[in-house]
Amino acid sequence: KQEVTQIPAALSVPEGENLVLNCSFTDSAIYNLQWFRQDPGKGLTSLLLIQSSQREQTSGRLNASLDKSSGRSTLYIAASQPGDSATYLCAVQTGANNLFFGTGTRLTVIP
Amino acid sequence: KAGVTQTPRYLIKTRGQQVTLSCSPISGHRSVSWYQQTPGQGLQFLFEYFSETQRNKGNFPGRFSGRQFSNSRSEMNVSTLELGDSALYLCASSLGVAGDGEQYFGPGTRLTVT
């Protein structure tokens, strides 16, 4: 069974700092990996989708990488802002059209 | 393009009752998936519907069921509610094509069972 782990569980950084969130998964037979952001009590906002054949994707200050063979992905956030404070979730999609989620990293950016 | 909508946004029910949640996917999306989010278990997959057929199912008891209509709107039903069913229920829509699975989530329905 696919298991997804995210480290660290919580992270607090001063505004302006660059940071990296980590995601690992046990079964490398994935279609894609998706990073989401969730604000308290809200739904999920898709940030980046990386297909299994890709190595990275970029959107603005966000860059996500994927190393399928080692079962790892990282989300890099440049020049963090207080508005980036949220829980970040990674999820992998397997052959079936469902996602396996990690437990998330709760990020706090201190002004 | 309108996003995924879910109704109602909040519900309070009593143990033993049943509840129906609704999800309208993004126009053109044929797949709707349902997830349960709790503080203890995180996000767990319930089931997925594609073209009115349940295509995948997670590891939940038969009290949890769903259906999809011809316009791709989906409903989820939970019967004989238990306290442990209190959760945020999220639906996600996608094109449903294998390997092209970017999923877009709705705002969720917060269900409280008392």
Interface residues (C-beta under 8 A of the other chain):
Chain A: Y31 N32 Q34 F36 G41 K42 G43 L44 T45 S46 L49 Q51 S52 L89 A91 Q93 G95 A96 N97 N98 L99 F100 F101 G102 T103 G104
Chain B: V4 Q6 S31 S33 Y35 G42 L43 Q44 F45 E48 F50 R55 N56 G58 L88 L90 A92 S94 G96 A98 G99 G101 E102 Q103 Y104 F105 G106 P107 G108 R110
